[in-house]
Amino acid sequence: MAFTSFMELALQEARAAAARGEVPVGAVVLSPEGEVIARAGNRTREDNDPTAHAEVLAIRAACTHLGAERLSGCALYVTLEPCPMCAGAIAAARIERLYYGASDPKSGGVESGARVFAHPQCHHAPQVFEGISEGACARMLRDFFAARRG
């Protein structure tokens, strides 16, 4: 079976977030059958909610869609390495596979920084695939922050 990336959909969500003045991060959740069941971009400023990261919003929407608190068998695509908060949500939701684009040495919680899934108290660790469309994901973030610095 050939691998099909859904990172372009996550990038679409990230672009929409940037257009709203949010940090351009996007996320997409796939059902175990490979159907897109949720997608979101950052909305922390729009919602005045520090937890409104793309991953958390997509997880919430996917759980609502499935009528379940867990997303066993589901996959999550996200344009940036999840922070520790989002990695904790991914573990709690029992996401099976995590695909992310750009690494985040400053605030990441998967391969950088806190390494949440490697912690002995982490009850579930997804399979992690990093560097998916990494160039496009990193470029979007670099361009966004460069424009804000003027």
N, C-alpha and C positions, 0 to 999 in steps of 0.2 A: 504494500500500500504506500503510495507516494505521500510525502509530507506536504501539507498545504498550510501556508502561513496566513494568519488573520491579523498580522501586525498592521497592514494598511488600514483596516477598520479602526484600530486603536489610534493610528496616526491621524485619521479623520477627526476623531474625538479630541485629540490633542490640539489640532488646528482650531477647532471650534472653541476650545477652552482659551487659547491664546487670543482669539478674536473678542472674547469677553473680558480680556485683561487678566485672565488666570494663568498660572504657570502651566505651560502646555504639556500636560500628561493625560494620556487617554488609556482606557482599559476596555476589554471585551471578554465576556464569559461565554464559553461554548458548553453545550450540554454534552453528556457522554456520547450522544449520536453525532456530534459535530455541528449542531445547529446553534446559531448565535441567539442567545437568550437574554443578553443584557449588554449594554455599552454605556460608557459614561466618560466625561472629562472632569478635570478638577473644577470644583465649585466652592472653594473655601471662602473667597471674597463675596461672591454672589449670594451665598447662603449664610454668611457670617458664622461659619462653622469650621473650626480647625480640623474636624474629622472628615470633612467632605472631600477627601482625596478620591481620585478616579477609581482606584481599586475598591475602596469601601463602598462607594456608590454603586458600582457594578455588582459587587457581591450582594448588597441589599436588594437590588432589582432582580438578580437571578434567584435569590431565595424566595422572593415574592412570586416570581414567575412559576417556580416549581412548587411553591407551597411547602417549603421545607427549610429547616435551619441549617442543613448541611448540603454541600455541593459535591458529594462523592461522585467521582468519575468525571467531573467537569474540568475544563482547562481555562486558564486565565492568561490573556495576552495584555501586557502593559508596556508602555513606551520607555519607562524608566525603572530601574531597580527599585522595588518597593522599600519604603522606610520601615523601621521597626514596628510602628503601629500597624501598617498595612500587612506586613509579614505575619504579625500576630493574628490579624483578621483572616488571612489566607489559611493559616494553620487551623484556626477555630472553625472555619467553614469546610475544612477537609478537602480543599481543592486538590485534585490529583496531579495536574501538571501546570507549572508556571513557566511562561515564556516572557522574557523581557528584553528590551532593546539596549538602551544605554546603561552603563554602570554608573553608580552614584557614590564615588569615594567619600564624599562629604557627609551624606545623610542616608546612605543605603543600609538596609538591614538584612540582606540575604548573603551576599558574598563580601560585602564591605561592612565596616562598623560592627554592629551588634551580632550579626550572623545568627539571627533568631532560630532558624531551622536546625542549627547545630547545637543549640542549647539543650542540656539534658531534661529541662522541664517542658520542652516543646512536645506536645502530644501527637503532633502530626507534621510531617515534612513532605511537601510535594516533590515530584521530580522537577528539577530546575534546568531550564535551557536558556542560557544567556547569549546576548549578542545578536538577536534576531533583528534584522534591519537596523543594526547599531548605528551606522553612519547617518541615516535619515533621522533617527530618533535624537542622536546627539546634536546634529546640526540644528534641528528645530529649537532645542533648548539653548544652544549657544547664541543663535540669532535672536531669540526672544530676549535674553538677558543683555546682549550687546545693544539692542535697540532701547532698552529701558535705561541703560547707563548713558545713552546718548552719545 
